[in-house]
Amino acid sequence: MADEHLVELSPYPASRVGASGFIGWSSSADRVLVVIAYRDLDGELHGMNAWPASGRDLAIYTEGGRR
């Protein structure tokens, strides 16, 4: 979430509950990750899932969020 080039997709296209997707570089994982999170009524983000970016998600990140 600290990546200055982080891309937010809200809602994430594959989310069935309207969660947001964040695509960004993770220095600890040494790769681009997709993090799925939802925002509660107080505006706090809660992580739900994460995986290495590939395919469409990696292309979106590489293109700077342009789709």
N, C-alpha and C positions, 0 to 999 in steps of 0.2 A: 504494500500500500504506500510505501515511501518512494516509489519510482516516479520521477518527474514526468515520465512519458506514459503514466498509467492511463488506460482506457477504461471508461465505465460504460457498460451497456445496461440501461435500466428501462424496462426489465430485460433480463438476459433472455434471448430468444427461445431457448429450450426450457425455461423455468415454467413449471405448471402452477407455481404459487406467486409469480410476479417478483421473484427475488432479483437482485442486481448482480451483474457479473463484472468483475474487475480483472483486467488483463495487464500484467506488468512483470518487470524483471525482479526476480528474487535472488539477492546475492547469496543467501544461505543455501538455496537449492541450486544456484549457478545455472538458472534457466528461466524462461518466461513461464509464468503460472497463470491459470484461471482460478479465481477465488469467487465462490458464490456466497452471497450474504444477504440477509434481509434487514431492513431498518424497522425497529420497533416504534411504538407510538411516541416515545421520548426522543426519537431520532438517532438512537444508538445502533451501530451495526453489529450484527451477530453472524459469525462465519458458519456456513452450513457444509461446505465441501470445497475441495481444491484438487487440481490435477495439472500436469504439464500441458502447456498450450501446444496445439498442433492444428493442422488444417486451417479452417476458416478463422479460428481465434488467433492463431499465430500470424496469419495474413493481415487481420485487422490491426493487430499490434504493430506489425512491421510497417504498415501504411499509415500509422499515426491516427488510427481511429476512423479513417475515411472508409465508408462502405458503399 
